[in-house]
Amino acid sequence: MSFLQFFVWGAWLITIYNFWFNKEIHDLTVWTGVKFGALFSTLGVSSLIMPALTGIIADRWIRAERLYGILHVLGAIALLLLPSVNDPDTFFWIVFTAMICYMPTISLSNSVAYTILKGNNFDLIKVFPPIRVWGTVGFIIAMWTTNLTGNKESANQFYIAGIAAVILGIYAFMLPACPPPHSKDDKSSSFLTTIGFDAFRLLADYKMFLFFAFSMLLGAALQLTNMYGDGYLSSFAENDLYKDSLVVKYSTVIMSISQISETLFILAIPFFLKRFGIKQVMLMSMFAWVLRFGLFAYGDPGAGVWMIIVSCIVYGMAFDFFNISGSLFVETVVEAKIRSSAQGLFMMMTNGIGAVIGSFGSGLLISEYYTNSDNSWDWTGIWLSFAIYALIVAVLFAALFRHKHEPEKIGEVKH
C-alpha cells in the first residue's frame, strides 16, 4: 500500500514542470507560470476540506480501506484523461479532480496503517517508519520510471500514474478491515461528535494550536522544491557550459536523491523522537529546509554540483522530521475516536492551507520580483527568498512552542 501510494504521486509530481513548460507541445503565452502556480495550488485546495471530510467519514460511516480504494479508482480516471487535454484551464480542473481524490488518501493511508498495526499490538513508533519507507521507495521508482523512459516532458507520465492508481484502488479492497471506531447508530454522541468535528476542538489547546499553526506555515514550503526543483535543474540546459551535463540530462534522477535520503531519515525517526522529542525534531526539520533552499541558490552542475547533492540529502531530514514525526505526534496525543479526523486536520493544515499559501504565494512572488526581462527566472533570488522564509518560521517556532519531552511516554497511544 505504502509503495503504490507514493508511486502514483512520484510519477508526475516532480516532472510536471517540464511537461507544462515544454515549448514543443505548449504555447507558453497560454501555459503561463502564474497558471502553473495555480495548478499546484490544487494540492492545497483539495487538502483544505477533503482529508478532514474523509477522516470524518472513516471515523463514523465507511471502512477506511474501502473509502481509500474508491478514492484511488476515481483519481485514476482523472489522471488517465489528462494526456488528451490541450487547454490549460481544462487541464487545471481535471488535475483538481484528481487531487480531490488523491490528497485525502495520504492521511487515510496513515489511518489504515495505524489501525492495522495497533490491532496487532505493534509499537507504532518502531514499526511504522520502516513500513512508510516503502512509500519513499515507490516515489523514487516512479521518478526513475518517468525519467528513464523519456517521459519527463510528455503526458505519458499521467498514464504511468493512472495505471498505478487503478492497481492500488483494487488492492485496497484486499486490505484487513478497518471499521469506523464510532457506530453510526450511537445516540449518545453530541452533534459535533456525530459530524466529526471533535478534532477541531484540539485547536482550543494552546500547544496543539501552535503545533497546527506552524504545521501550516511549514506546509507552505513542502511543495516548493516539488514545484520548481526539476525545472531548476533542467534550466541549466540554457547555459552552454552545462547543457550536456548529467544533472540536466538526468535531472529527475538527481532529484530522487532527496527521496533516497528520506529512506534513511525515516528509519532514524524513532531514535530522534525518543532522544530529542517533537519540538527539537521539528526544529531540525525547519533548519534543514533553510539549508535545502540555500544550497540550491548557489549550486550548479559544475563546481557547485556538491551543493545540489547536499541539498538533496538534507531534504530527507527536512521532509520526514516534520511530516512523518508530526503525524506520529498527532497519533500519540489524540484520543482513538477522533484519530482519523485529527490526521485529516493535520493534512489540511500542511498540504491544505499551507500548500495554497506556498503555491499561490510563490507563483506571484516569482512573477513580480524574480522574472527577468527575457522571461527567464532569477533562480538564486527565488531559492534565497524561500530560505529566509523557512528561517523566520524556525526562529518563531523555537521561541513560541513549548513542549515537555517525556521519553518514557514516546510510543504510548491513547485509547
C-alpha positions as CSV (number, residue, x, y, z in Angstrom):
1,M,0.0,0.0,0.0
2,S,2.7,2.4,1.0
3,F,4.8,1.7,-2.1
4,L,1.9,2.3,-4.5
5,Q,0.5,5.3,-2.6
6,F,3.6,7.4,-3.4
7,F,4.4,5.8,-6.8
8,V,1.1,7.3,-8.1
9,W,2.4,10.8,-6.9
10,G,6.0,10.4,-7.9
11,A,5.2,9.5,-11.5
12,W,4.2,13.1,-12.2
13,L,4.7,15.5,-9.3
14,I,8.3,16.3,-9.9
15,T,8.2,16.2,-13.7
16,I,5.0,18.1,-14.4
17,Y,7.0,21.4,-14.6
18,N,8.9,20.0,-17.6
19,F,5.6,18.9,-19.3
20,W,3.9,22.2,-18.5
21,F,6.7,24.4,-19.9
22,N,7.5,22.1,-22.9
23,K,7.7,24.6,-25.8
24,E,7.3,21.9,-28.4
25,I,3.8,21.0,-27.2
26,H,2.5,24.1,-25.4
27,D,2.2,27.8,-26.2
28,L,3.9,29.4,-23.2
29,T,1.9,32.6,-23.6
30,V,-1.1,30.5,-22.6
31,W,0.5,27.9,-20.4
32,T,2.0,30.5,-18.1
33,G,3.9,30.5,-14.8
34,V,1.0,32.0,-12.9
35,K,-1.3,29.3,-14.1
36,F,1.3,26.7,-13.2
37,G,1.3,28.1,-9.6
38,A,-2.5,27.9,-9.6
39,L,-2.2,24.2,-10.9
40,F,-0.1,23.3,-7.9
41,S,-2.5,25.0,-5.6
42,T,-5.0,22.2,-6.4
43,L,-3.0,20.1,-4.0
44,G,-3.6,22.6,-1.3
45,V,-7.2,23.5,-2.0
46,S,-8.0,19.7,-2.2
47,S,-6.4,19.3,1.2
48,L,-8.4,22.2,2.8
49,I,-11.5,20.1,3.2
50,M,-11.2,16.6,1.7
51,P,-8.7,14.9,4.2
52,A,-10.8,16.2,7.2
53,L,-14.0,15.2,5.5
54,T,-12.8,11.7,4.5
55,G,-11.4,11.3,8.0
56,I,-14.8,12.1,9.5
57,I,-16.4,9.6,7.1
58,A,-13.9,6.9,8.0
59,D,-14.4,7.7,11.7
60,R,-18.1,7.2,11.5
61,W,-19.6,5.5,8.4
62,I,-17.3,3.7,5.9
63,R,-14.5,1.3,6.5
64,A,-11.3,3.3,5.9
65,E,-9.7,0.8,3.5
66,R,-12.8,0.8,1.3
67,L,-13.0,4.6,1.1
68,Y,-9.3,4.6,0.4
69,G,-9.8,2.2,-2.6
70,I,-12.8,4.1,-4.0
71,L,-10.9,7.4,-4.0
72,H,-7.9,5.9,-5.8
73,V,-10.1,4.4,-8.6
74,L,-11.8,7.7,-9.1
75,G,-8.5,9.6,-9.1
76,A,-7.1,7.1,-11.6
77,I,-9.9,8.0,-14.1
78,A,-9.0,11.7,-13.9
79,L,-5.2,11.0,-14.4
80,L,-5.9,8.8,-17.4
81,L,-7.9,11.7,-19.0
82,L,-5.1,14.3,-18.7
83,P,-3.0,13.2,-21.8
84,S,-5.9,14.1,-24.1
85,V,-6.3,17.6,-22.8
86,N,-4.7,20.6,-24.7
87,D,-6.2,23.5,-22.9
88,P,-4.5,24.7,-19.6
89,D,-7.8,25.7,-18.0
90,T,-9.4,22.3,-18.7
91,F,-6.2,20.6,-17.6
92,F,-6.4,22.6,-14.3
93,W,-9.9,21.3,-13.5
94,I,-9.1,17.7,-14.3
95,V,-5.9,17.8,-12.1
96,F,-8.1,19.4,-9.4
97,T,-10.5,16.5,-9.6
98,A,-7.6,14.0,-9.4
99,M,-6.2,15.9,-6.3
100,I,-9.7,15.9,-4.6
101,C,-9.4,12.1,-4.8
102,Y,-5.7,11.7,-4.1
103,M,-4.8,14.1,-1.3
104,P,-7.1,12.6,1.4
105,T,-5.7,9.2,0.7
106,I,-2.4,10.3,2.2
107,S,-3.9,10.7,5.7
108,L,-6.2,7.8,5.1
109,S,-3.2,5.6,4.3
110,N,-1.8,6.6,7.7
111,S,-5.1,5.8,9.4
112,V,-5.3,2.4,7.7
113,A,-1.8,1.5,8.6
114,Y,-2.1,2.7,12.2
115,T,-5.4,0.8,12.7
116,I,-3.9,-2.5,11.4
117,L,-0.7,-2.1,13.4
118,K,-2.4,-1.3,16.6
119,G,-4.9,-4.1,16.0
120,N,-1.9,-6.4,16.0
121,N,-0.3,-4.8,19.1
122,F,2.7,-3.3,17.3
123,D,4.6,-0.3,18.6
124,L,3.8,2.5,16.1
125,I,7.0,4.5,16.7
126,K,9.2,1.5,16.0
127,V,7.2,-0.3,13.3
128,F,5.6,2.4,11.2
129,P,8.7,4.2,9.9
130,P,10.2,1.0,8.2
131,I,6.8,0.5,6.5
132,R,6.4,4.1,5.5
133,V,9.9,4.0,3.9
134,W,8.4,1.8,1.1
135,G,6.3,4.9,0.1
136,T,9.5,6.8,-0.5
137,V,10.9,3.8,-2.4
138,G,7.8,3.9,-4.6
139,F,8.2,7.6,-5.2
140,I,11.8,7.1,-6.3
141,I,11.0,4.2,-8.6
142,A,8.2,6.3,-10.2
143,M,10.5,9.2,-10.7
144,W,13.1,7.0,-12.3
145,T,10.5,5.3,-14.5
146,T,9.2,8.6,-15.8
147,N,12.8,10.0,-16.5
148,L,14.5,6.8,-17.8
149,T,11.6,6.0,-20.2
150,G,12.0,9.5,-21.7
151,N,8.6,10.8,-20.4
152,K,9.6,13.6,-18.1
153,E,8.4,16.1,-20.6
154,S,5.5,14.1,-22.1
155,A,1.9,13.4,-21.0
156,N,2.7,9.7,-20.7
157,Q,3.7,10.4,-17.1
158,F,0.0,10.6,-16.3
159,Y,-0.6,7.2,-17.9
160,I,2.1,5.7,-15.6
161,A,0.4,7.3,-12.5
162,G,-3.1,6.4,-13.6
163,I,-2.4,2.7,-14.1
164,A,-0.7,2.5,-10.7
165,A,-3.7,4.2,-9.1
166,V,-6.0,1.6,-10.6
167,I,-3.9,-1.2,-9.2
168,L,-3.8,0.4,-5.8
169,G,-7.5,1.1,-5.8
170,I,-8.2,-2.6,-6.4
171,Y,-5.6,-3.8,-3.9
172,A,-7.1,-1.6,-1.2
173,F,-10.2,-3.9,-1.1
174,M,-7.9,-6.8,-0.1
175,L,-6.5,-5.0,3.0
176,P,-7.6,-6.0,6.5
177,A,-10.9,-4.4,7.6
178,C,-10.6,-1.0,9.3
179,P,-14.1,-0.4,10.7
180,P,-15.1,3.0,12.0
181,P,-14.4,3.5,15.7
182,H,-17.9,5.1,16.1
183,S,-21.2,3.5,15.5
184,K,-23.4,5.5,13.1
185,D,-26.3,4.4,15.4
186,D,-24.7,5.7,18.6
187,K,-27.4,8.0,20.0
188,S,-25.3,9.2,22.9
189,S,-22.9,11.3,20.9
190,S,-23.2,15.1,20.7
191,F,-23.9,16.8,17.4
192,L,-20.3,17.9,16.9
193,T,-19.2,14.3,17.6
194,T,-21.7,13.0,15.1
195,I,-20.5,15.1,12.3
196,G,-16.8,14.5,13.3
197,F,-15.8,18.0,14.3
198,D,-14.3,16.9,17.6
199,A,-10.8,17.1,16.1
200,F,-11.2,20.9,15.7
201,R,-11.5,21.2,19.4
202,L,-7.8,20.4,19.5
203,L,-7.3,24.0,18.3
204,A,-8.6,25.2,21.7
205,D,-5.5,23.8,23.4
206,Y,-2.6,26.4,23.1
207,K,0.1,23.8,22.5
208,M,-1.9,22.0,19.8
209,F,-3.0,25.3,18.3
210,L,0.7,26.3,17.9
211,F,1.6,22.9,16.5
212,F,-1.1,23.1,13.8
213,A,-0.3,26.7,13.1
214,F,3.3,26.0,12.5
215,S,2.4,22.9,10.5
216,M,0.5,25.3,8.2
217,L,3.4,27.7,7.9
218,L,5.9,25.0,7.2
219,G,3.4,23.3,4.9
220,A,3.9,26.3,2.6
221,A,7.5,25.2,2.0
222,L,6.8,21.5,1.5
223,Q,5.8,21.6,-2.2
224,L,8.2,24.3,-3.4
225,T,11.0,22.0,-4.5
226,N,8.5,19.6,-6.0
227,M,7.1,22.5,-8.0
228,Y,10.4,24.0,-9.1
229,G,13.2,21.6,-8.3
230,D,13.3,19.6,-11.6
231,G,12.6,22.7,-13.6
232,Y,15.5,24.5,-11.9
233,L,18.0,21.7,-12.8
234,S,16.6,21.5,-16.3
235,S,17.0,25.2,-16.8
236,F,20.8,24.8,-16.8
237,A,20.3,23.4,-20.3
238,E,20.2,27.0,-21.5
239,N,23.8,27.5,-20.3
240,D,26.3,26.2,-22.9
241,L,28.6,25.2,-20.0
242,Y,26.1,22.8,-18.6
243,K,23.6,21.8,-21.3
244,D,25.2,18.4,-21.8
245,S,25.8,17.7,-18.1
246,L,24.4,14.6,-16.3
247,V,22.5,17.0,-14.0
248,V,20.5,18.3,-16.9
249,K,20.0,15.0,-18.7
250,Y,19.0,13.1,-15.6
251,S,17.5,15.9,-13.5
252,T,14.7,13.7,-12.2
253,V,17.1,11.0,-11.1
254,I,19.3,13.7,-9.4
255,M,16.2,15.0,-7.6
256,S,15.4,11.4,-6.5
257,I,18.4,11.6,-4.2
258,S,16.1,13.6,-2.0
259,Q,13.8,10.6,-1.7
260,I,16.7,8.2,-1.3
261,S,17.7,10.4,1.7
262,E,14.2,10.1,3.0
263,T,14.5,6.4,3.4
264,L,17.4,6.9,5.8
265,F,15.9,9.6,7.8
266,I,12.5,7.8,8.1
267,L,14.3,4.9,9.8
268,A,16.1,7.4,12.1
269,I,12.8,8.9,13.3
270,P,12.2,6.5,16.3
271,F,15.7,7.3,17.7
272,F,15.4,11.1,17.2
273,L,11.8,11.3,18.6
274,K,12.8,9.3,21.8
275,R,16.1,11.1,22.2
276,F,15.1,14.7,21.5
277,G,11.3,15.0,21.4
278,I,8.9,16.5,18.9
279,K,10.0,20.2,19.3
280,Q,13.6,19.5,18.6
281,V,12.9,17.1,15.8
282,M,10.6,19.7,14.1
283,L,13.3,22.4,14.6
284,M,15.8,20.2,12.9
285,S,13.4,19.9,10.0
286,M,12.9,23.7,9.8
287,F,16.6,24.4,9.7
288,A,17.1,21.6,7.2
289,W,14.6,23.5,4.9
290,V,16.8,26.6,5.2
291,L,19.8,24.5,4.0
292,R,17.8,22.9,1.3
293,F,16.8,26.2,-0.3
294,G,20.1,28.0,0.5
295,L,22.2,25.3,-1.2
296,F,20.0,25.3,-4.3
297,A,20.5,29.1,-4.5
298,Y,24.2,28.8,-5.2
299,G,24.6,25.3,-6.7
300,D,25.3,24.5,-10.4
301,P,26.1,21.3,-12.5
302,G,29.8,22.2,-12.5
303,A,32.0,23.1,-9.5
304,G,28.8,23.7,-7.4
305,V,27.3,20.3,-8.0
306,W,28.1,19.3,-4.4
307,M,25.7,21.9,-3.2
308,I,22.9,20.4,-5.3
309,I,23.7,16.9,-4.0
310,V,23.9,18.0,-0.3
311,S,20.7,19.9,-0.7
312,C,19.0,16.7,-1.9
313,I,20.4,14.8,1.0
314,V,19.3,17.4,3.5
315,Y,15.7,17.1,2.1
316,G,15.3,13.8,3.8
317,M,15.5,15.4,7.2
318,A,13.6,18.5,6.1
319,F,10.6,16.4,4.9
320,D,10.5,13.4,7.2
321,F,11.3,15.1,10.5
322,F,8.3,17.3,10.0
323,N,5.7,15.3,8.0
324,I,6.1,11.8,9.5
325,S,7.1,12.9,13.0
326,G,4.2,15.3,13.1
327,S,1.7,12.6,12.1
328,L,3.1,10.2,14.8
329,F,2.8,13.1,17.3
330,V,-0.8,13.6,16.5
331,E,-1.5,9.8,16.7
332,T,0.0,9.5,20.1
333,V,-1.6,12.6,21.8
334,V,-5.2,12.3,20.4
335,E,-8.0,10.0,21.6
336,A,-8.8,7.0,19.4
337,K,-12.3,8.2,18.5
338,I,-11.0,11.2,16.6
339,R,-7.7,10.0,15.2
340,S,-8.8,9.8,11.5
341,S,-10.3,13.3,11.9
342,A,-7.1,14.6,13.6
343,Q,-4.9,13.2,10.9
344,G,-7.2,14.9,8.4
345,L,-6.8,18.2,10.2
346,F,-3.0,17.8,10.2
347,M,-3.2,17.1,6.5
348,M,-5.5,20.1,6.0
349,M,-3.0,22.5,7.7
350,T,0.1,21.2,5.9
351,N,-1.0,20.1,2.4
352,G,-4.1,22.3,2.5
353,I,-3.8,25.8,3.8
354,G,0.0,25.8,3.9
355,A,0.3,24.4,0.3
356,V,-2.2,27.0,-1.0
357,I,-0.1,29.8,0.6
358,G,3.1,28.3,-0.9
359,S,1.7,27.7,-4.4
360,F,-0.1,31.0,-4.9
361,G,2.5,33.0,-3.0
362,S,5.5,31.5,-4.8
363,G,3.8,32.0,-8.2
364,L,3.0,35.7,-7.5
365,L,6.5,36.3,-5.9
366,I,8.3,34.9,-8.9
367,S,6.2,36.7,-11.5
368,E,6.5,40.0,-9.6
369,Y,10.1,40.0,-8.4
370,Y,12.2,37.2,-9.9
371,T,11.2,37.1,-13.6
372,N,13.8,38.7,-15.9
373,S,13.1,40.8,-19.0
374,D,13.7,37.8,-21.2
375,N,11.1,35.8,-19.2
376,S,13.9,33.7,-17.5
377,W,13.8,33.3,-13.8
378,D,16.3,34.5,-11.2
379,W,16.7,31.2,-9.5
380,T,19.2,32.4,-6.9
381,G,16.8,35.0,-5.7
382,I,13.9,32.6,-5.7
383,W,15.7,30.0,-3.5
384,L,17.1,32.6,-1.2
385,S,13.6,34.1,-0.5
386,F,12.4,30.6,0.3
387,A,15.4,30.0,2.7
388,I,14.7,33.3,4.5
389,Y,11.0,32.3,5.0
390,A,12.0,28.9,6.4
391,L,14.5,30.6,8.8
392,I,11.8,33.0,10.1
393,V,9.4,30.1,10.7
394,A,12.1,28.2,12.6
395,V,13.0,31.1,14.9
396,L,9.4,31.8,15.8
397,F,8.7,28.1,16.4
398,A,11.7,27.9,18.7
399,A,10.5,30.9,20.7
400,L,6.8,30.1,21.0
401,F,6.3,26.3,21.0
402,R,6.5,24.8,24.5
403,H,6.6,21.0,24.9
404,K,7.9,18.9,27.7
405,H,9.7,15.9,26.3
406,E,9.0,12.7,28.2
407,P,11.0,9.8,26.5
408,E,9.3,7.1,28.5
409,K,5.9,8.1,27.0
410,I,7.0,8.1,23.4
411,G,5.2,5.3,21.6
412,E,2.3,5.2,24.0
413,V,-1.1,5.6,22.3
414,K,-4.2,7.0,23.9
415,H,-7.3,4.7,23.9
